[in-house]
C-alpha cells in the first residue's frame, strides 16, 4: 500500500520555513556583505590610460591616476580592500624579475597614490615575480629549474619595499618553500611588524589562470608550466600541509586559489585551522560567468551572487573578485537571494 505524505514525513515539513520571504530570511544560513570583498586592480604605466582585457570583458588595466579613481569608487561602495597587480613593459622584465625591487615601480607608485587619496582603503600587494620576469615564472629561473632559495631572498626584499610604500598586507603567491617565514623576518627586521601576511597557501596548478596571464602579459612569455611549485589539482591533503607550514611560519591569513573549483579545500582549511580564510575568484572563473552571460545562458546578477554564497557556505571570510563593484552595488540596492 502506498503511504501518504504524512506517514512519510511525520510532523516535519521542510517547506514550512521556505513559505514566505520573511521566513526564508530568518533561517538563511549564509549572507554576503560588502565587507567580504577585495577588488583586484591591474596596473600599467603612464597617465590617464585604460586598456581593455579581451578575455575579461568589463575589466581593464589602469594607469595609477585611474587606479586612484577606482579605489575612490570602491571606497564609496564600502569595499574594504584592493589588491594590485602589475603589467610592465617587456623591456623592464628580466630573468630575475629585478623590477620588483624598484621603489618607484608601478605597484609602489599606486600604493603611495591610493594611500594619499584614499587612506582608509586597505592595500594588498603581491611579491610574486611573474609580472616582472622575462620568462613568466613566479620565481627566478636557472636553466629549467626555479631557484627556490634565491627567489625567497628576492621576494623578501620586495616585501619590505612594498611595505615602505604603504602596503597594509603582503600577499605572496609564488609558492616557494619557506617564503612566509623569510618575509615575516624581513618585515620585522625593517620595523614593519604590523604589516600582515596573507599567504596564497594553496595555489593550484590550474587551467583557470589564462585570462590573468593575458592581463599581466605573461601568456606568451611562459616557458614550460608551473607544476613544480603549484599544488596539483589532484591533491587535497597537500594543500592542508601547505597551509599548516605557512601558519607556523607567521601567515596571518590564507588564500585558496582558484576559488569555485576548490570549495572542498576551502572547507577543509577553515575546519582544520579556524583562521581568516579567503578565496580568489580567479580570471577564468570570471570569464566563464561573463561568457555565459554574453551568450544569454546565465542571469548575470544571480550567477554572480550565487557564486559568492558558495564561497561563504564553504567557509570563506572574504573573496578576491573582479565582480566586487558589481556585488557592492547589488547589495546597496537591496539584493537578496
C-alpha positions, 0 to 999 in steps of 0.5 A, a space after each residue: 500500500 502506498 503511504 501518504 505524505 504524512 506517514 512519510 514525513 511525520 510532523 516535519 515539513 521542510 517547506 514550512 520555513 521556505 513559505 514566505 520571504 520573511 521566513 526564508 530570511 530568518 533561517 538563511 544560513 549564509 549572507 554576503 556583505 560588502 565587507 567580504 570583498 577585495 577588488 583586484 586592480 591591474 596596473 600599467 604605466 603612464 597617465 590617464 590610460 585604460 586598456 581593455 582585457 579581451 578575455 575579461 570583458 568589463 575589466 581593464 588595466 589602469 594607469 595609477 591616476 585611474 587606479 586612484 579613481 577606482 579605489 575612490 569608487 570602491 571606497 564609496 561602495 564600502 569595499 574594504 580592500 584592493 589588491 594590485 597587480 602589475 603589467 610592465 613593459 617587456 623591456 623592464 622584465 628580466 630573468 630575475 624579475 629585478 623590477 620588483 625591487 624598484 621603489 618607484 615601480 608601478 605597484 609602489 607608485 599606486 600604493 603611495 597614490 591610493 594611500 594619499 587619496 584614499 587612506 582608509 582603503 586597505 592595500 594588498 600587494 603581491 611579491 610574486 615575480 611573474 609580472 616582472 620576469 622575462 620568462 613568466 615564472 613566479 620565481 627566478 629561473 636557472 636553466 629549467 629549474 626555479 631557484 627556490 632559495 634565491 627567489 625567497 631572498 628576492 621576494 623578501 626584499 620586495 616585501 619590505 619595499 612594498 611595505 615602505 610604500 604603504 602596503 597594509 598586507 603582503 600577499 605572496 603567491 609564488 609558492 616557494 618553500 619557506 617564503 612566509 617565514 623569510 618575509 615575516 623576518 624581513 618585515 620585522 627586521 625593517 620595523 614593519 611588524 604590523 604589516 600582515 601576511 596573507 599567504 596564497 597557501 594553496 595555489 593550484 596548478 590550474 587551467 583557470 589562470 589564462 585570462 590573468 596571464 593575458 592581463 599581466 602579459 605573461 601568456 606568451 612569455 611562459 616557458 614550460 608550466 608551473 607544476 613544480 611549485 603549484 599544488 596539483 589539482 589532484 591533491 587535497 591533503 597537500 594543500 592542508 600541509 601547505 597551509 599548516 607550514 605557512 601558519 607556523 611560519 607567521 601567515 596571518 591569513 590564507 588564500 585558496 586559489 582558484 576559488 569555485 573549483 576548490 570549495 572542498 579545500 576551502 572547507 577543509 582549511 577553515 575546519 582544520 585551522 579556524 583562521 581568516 580564510 579567503 578565496 580568489 575568484 580567479 580570471 577564468 572563473 570570471 570569464 566563464 560567468 561573463 561568457 555565459 552571460 554574453 551568450 544569454 545562458 546565465 542571469 548575470 546578477 544571480 550567477 554572480 551572487 550565487 557564486 559568492 554564497 558558495 564561497 561563504 557556505 564553504 567557509 570563506 571570510 572574504 573573496 578576491 573578485 573582479 565582480 566586487 563593484 558589481 556585488 557592492 552595488 547589488 547589495 546597496 540596492 537591496 539584493 537578496 537571494 
